[in-house]
């Protein structure tokens, strides 16, 4: 079987894509690849300054690139609502939503709405964003929602009695919860889309171990210089490139044989070209997913309008 790369992406002329966290890492690489194939790409970023720099870099590599920047802070539900309103005032459809942005293993922090930062940003922010953008996704033929999880969902546990981890905060445990939440959301979204008769499909993916700035962010915030240096060294010695890490996202967003509830990851588990994979059994639990969905609607105030 031929390895799937960005060269397999067909012409995307006329297609509109939103990539969250597209100013760096995997999000940047996905935006670059899609812009190179003539998609119109919106870089949805917390820092518009960094977003504009990323847009300039994309245009330098792809002079014909149709990229623009819009402000989106997933750790602030007011910003999420403002982004959705701004987007829908300018565009009447959306072909691909890539829920990519995330934070990893941070010291204890809260979002603007008082949620634990990783759960609030990685899951609740994207949950709200997807629900608010669903009307324009439904206006596109065969639109896709791609949610980026992590192999570390395997260590995740949803603590419904302490979702915000106030009793005991451990950065990696909180990260695992957020990444398992991503998958429970992606799969439950697909079930509800099917029940509603929507043509939109919901797909999940993970990048394996890719060298981005994500790994060192937590240690840097802690002031743990040695730990940050070790993370950077591991990126150089062990990880695959961020461009390779972006391939599962691109495959999930573009490949014609992708179905709802598919989970795309590197063939080698943590490295390699993208293939259809399997997440852990817990991630496919519909009862757990429904419970998380109900809580997420309550916490965000965003309802998708689905029955059940």
HELIX and SHEET records of a PDB file:
HELIX    1   1 UNK A    6  UNK A    8  5                                   3    
HELIX    2   2 UNK A   25  UNK A   36  1                                  12    
HELIX    3   3 UNK A   48  UNK A   61  1                                  14    
HELIX    4   4 UNK A   77  UNK A   90  1                                  14    
HELIX    5   5 UNK A  117  UNK A  118  1                                   2    
HELIX    6   6 UNK A  119  UNK A  125  3                                   7    
HELIX    7   7 UNK A  126  UNK A  137  1                                  12    
HELIX    8   8 UNK A  151  UNK A  155  5                                   5    
HELIX    9   9 UNK A  171  UNK A  196  1                                  26    
HELIX   10  10 UNK A  214  UNK A  222  1                                   9    
HELIX   11  11 UNK A  225  UNK A  237  1                                  13    
HELIX   12  12 UNK A  242  UNK A  245  1                                   4    
HELIX   13  13 UNK A  247  UNK A  254  1                                   8    
HELIX   14  14 UNK A  281  UNK A  284  5                                   4    
HELIX   15  15 UNK A  286  UNK A  300  1                                  15    
SHEET    1   A 8 UNK A  66  UNK A  71  0                                        
SHEET    2   A 8 UNK A  40  UNK A  45  1                                        
SHEET    3   A 8 UNK A  16  UNK A  20  1                                        
SHEET    4   A 8 UNK A  96  UNK A  99  1                                        
SHEET    5   A 8 UNK A 144  UNK A 148  1                                        
SHEET    6   A 8 UNK A 201  UNK A 205  1                                        
SHEET    7   A 8 UNK A 263  UNK A 266  1                                        
SHEET    8   A 8 UNK A 274  UNK A 277 -1                                        
END                                                                             
